[in-house]
């Protein structure tokens, strides 16, 4: 996976909303100890030769790890999540936000 740190985009994107890593890509060639060449899609407009400091090894979930997604509940023909408990709430710019 590639880190998005210090990448420059034509459109100004909010830093905190950008993903930390780009999905995994195939390493086409190892040029030296510090540089690898990736096989990138044409939509990514960056140079395919990248320093290894920008590369992070992808780790899959272990067999013991389970990612449980909350189940949706239908209420008046609309799917919503069932909340077990509201831990906290705060008001920001006249909008209430809840910690569940």
C-alpha angles and dihedrals in degrees: 000000000000123000116234091213113130095000113143121220130194091229115057108245126191106255096220092053096052117098115252094228138026115230118271120284133189118268103231098187140354103226098181140334090284104033134062132179117224130203098234130180117253090246090069104078099199131108111270094222107086136176114246091238086075094051122089123188114244114237120198122213116271120244090252093052115089126189105209114197115202115253119245120237123206114233116176090343091306121112113232137162120257111235117212098192139354107227100183143346135203137181119232119178092342093308120113116224124193133208108214 
